[in-house]
Amino acid sequence: MRNLLNEIADRQESFGRFLHQPAPVQQQVVWHPTSVIAHERHALFHQQPVCFWMTGLSAAGKSTIAYALEKKLLQAGHACVVLDGDNLRHHLCSDLGFTEQDRRENLRRAAEVAHLFNEAGMIVITAFISPSASDRAMARAIIGDTRFVEVYVDAASAVCELRDPKGLYQRARKGEIPNFTGVSAPYDIPLQPEIVLKSDRQTVGGSVQVLFDYLSEHSFTGDSFKDK
């Protein structure tokens, strides 16, 4: 992952945005800077912005863990938001399919939204299959390496297929769903994720606690929080 990031480093701006074939900016479009500086938002929310980017097979438990963590964080007084893959495809990404190109665009949009929420000072929790290592590297570059925490929600494919609340694996094996990750499309297992959650072995609560503790242990929240 780090080597892949080094390869794209020359396409990054100083604040971590990804510049892969950027569209030309029209002359009448001007960047308007905010008068609110970052530490003012940090002080307001008593937290550092961070993005948990959860990746894993369908039915691995990403969304379940994401929303459980959101509830725990809100109860603890933290400003946070969940970006769920299925939910975004209902609105922001409703025009996209599941080709390799569309999947990449889907994740690019999601990463841009996560970046905006982080800029507003919030903790972001995402739940996307995001099967491609290069697409995850793109998301990391957009969000910024210091804010991006890759979380591999690891569950055996047999367990995911057994859970399969939407019946997607069965449909994919019948050929009804093309390019289905884990059946007819590959999944690049993260090589160096910051966190690995064995969701087929530990409870949802246990997974949530790992993520919750990570925030304080790395000075994003808690007594160790420091306004950098």
Order of alpha helices (4+ residues) and beta strands (2+ residues): alpha-alpha-beta-alpha-beta-alpha-alpha-beta-alpha-beta-alpha-alpha-beta-alpha
